[in-house]
């Protein structure tokens, strides 16, 4: 076998090993069922309801913080249908608004729509977690790219929600978001 064949075989083997590793361990390998026995139970109709404060950071593809933000959310529910208005203020002074339209069934399956989401997002609440997958279109000022997004929200014992999201293009992670959400103190 020639040196090129060994090199090609090694490259293919490395890519397959990387793909398998990503599917078996790490952020992308989580499933809602992994958390079904955990507590407290996360019910988005209860825990993502009313005025909420969100604070977070966005990491770029190199792992360095590329942006920080504070956001005000306001969520309302009528039965299993809800809407959540989000108002983000970023560290550079820019603002962004989004409104989610959410539907949850009696088994915890979630359908989610927003103006910058391509198609419909889908997810599941189970145990102390919520997972949501969707394709988001970035603003034109950020290139207008469509990114595959996976959100994981974890309910902590004190009611704070920890959110971790990864954004991918062609399977390559291009950004990650880490944020907290908690009821806004209205005084």
Secondary structure, DSSP 8 states (H G I E B T S, - for coil): --HHHHHHHHHHHHHHHHHHHHHHSSGGG--GGGGTT-SS---HHHHS-EEEEEEEEEE-TTSSEEEEEEEEEEEEEETTEEEEEEEEEETTS-EEEEEEEEEE-TTSEEEEE-TTEEEEEEEEEETTEEEEEEEEE--GGGT--EEEEEEEEEE-TTS-EEEEEEEEETTEEEEEEEEEEEE----
